[in-house]
Every structure is written in structure tokens, then in C-alpha cells.
Amino acid sequence: MHVDWKAQFLTYFRSLCVCCFFFTIIADRGTLIDDKC
């Protein structure tokens, strides 16, 4: 059974980027988060 780890990693990485994007927005608004990513 072959696992396409590259595809899984890319999916995971993209979801991280989305998280970072939202963190950046929140940080820009002066709430919460400072340089989580």
C-alpha cells in the first residue's frame, strides 16, 4: 500500500499557511497573536 506522502504534506502545509494567514490578520488587528509563524 503506497502512501502519497508528498500530497499529504502539501495538504498539511497549505492548512498551516491558512492558519498563519488568519493569525496575521488577527495580529494586524492588534488582538492576541505575536509571530506564531
Backbone hydrogen bonds in HBPLUS format (Angstrom, degrees):
<---DONOR---> <-ACCEPTOR-->    atom                        ^
c    i                          cat <-CA-CA->   ^        H-A-AA   ^      H-
h    n   atom  resd res      DA  || num        DHA   H-A  angle D-A-AA Bond
n    s   type  num  typ     dist DA aas  dist angle  dist       angle   num
A0005-TRP N   A0003-VAL O   2.91 MM   2  5.52 123.5  2.23 110.3  93.7     1
A0008-GLN N   A0004-ASP O   3.13 MM   4  6.46 162.0  2.16 150.8 156.3     2
A0009-PHE N   A0005-TRP O   2.76 MM   4  5.88 157.2  1.81 147.3 153.7     3
A0010-LEU N   A0006-LYS O   2.88 MM   4  6.09 160.6  1.92 149.0 154.2     4
A0011-THR N   A0007-ALA O   2.96 MM   4  6.17 158.8  2.00 147.8 153.4     5
A0012-TYR N   A0008-GLN O   2.93 MM   4  6.12 162.2  1.96 148.7 153.8     6
A0013-PHE N   A0009-PHE O   2.72 MM   4  5.89 160.4  1.75 152.5 158.6     7
A0014-ARG N   A0010-LEU O   2.83 MM   4  5.99 156.5  1.88 147.4 153.3     8
A0015-SER N   A0011-THR O   3.07 MM   4  6.32 156.7  2.13 146.6 152.4     9
A0016-LEU N   A0012-TYR O   3.00 MM   4  6.32 149.0  2.09 145.2 154.3    10
A0017-CYS N   A0013-PHE O   2.93 MM   4  6.26 154.6  1.99 147.6 154.5    11
A0018-VAL N   A0014-ARG O   2.96 MM   4  6.28 153.7  2.03 149.7 156.4    12
A0019-CYS N   A0015-SER O   3.01 MM   4  6.28 156.4  2.07 143.6 149.9    13
A0020-CYS N   A0016-LEU O   2.83 MM   4  6.16 160.3  1.86 154.8 160.2    14
A0021-PHE N   A0017-CYS O   2.82 MM   4  6.04 150.7  1.91 145.8 154.3    15
A0022-PHE N   A0018-VAL O   3.00 MM   4  6.35 159.4  2.04 152.3 156.2    16
A0023-PHE N   A0019-CYS O   2.85 MM   4  6.11 158.8  1.89 153.4 160.3    17
A0024-THR N   A0020-CYS O   2.84 MM   4  6.04 153.8  1.91 147.3 154.1    18
A0025-ILE N   A0021-PHE O   3.07 MM   4  6.40 155.9  2.12 145.9 152.0    19
A0026-ILE N   A0022-PHE O   2.93 MM   4  6.19 166.3  1.95 154.1 157.2    20
A0027-ALA N   A0023-PHE O   2.80 MM   4  6.01 160.2  1.84 150.5 156.6    21
A0028-ASP N   A0024-THR O   2.81 MM   4  6.00 152.4  1.89 147.2 155.1    22
A0029-ARG N   A0025-ILE O   3.08 MM   4  6.39 136.7  2.28 141.9 153.2    23
A0029-ARG N   A0026-ILE O   3.09 MM   3  5.17 129.3  2.36  95.4 108.9    24
A0031-THR N   A0026-ILE O   3.26 MM   5  5.72 152.4  2.34 161.3 153.2    25
A0030-GLY N   A0027-ALA O   2.93 MM   3  5.15 157.9  1.98 107.8 113.9    26
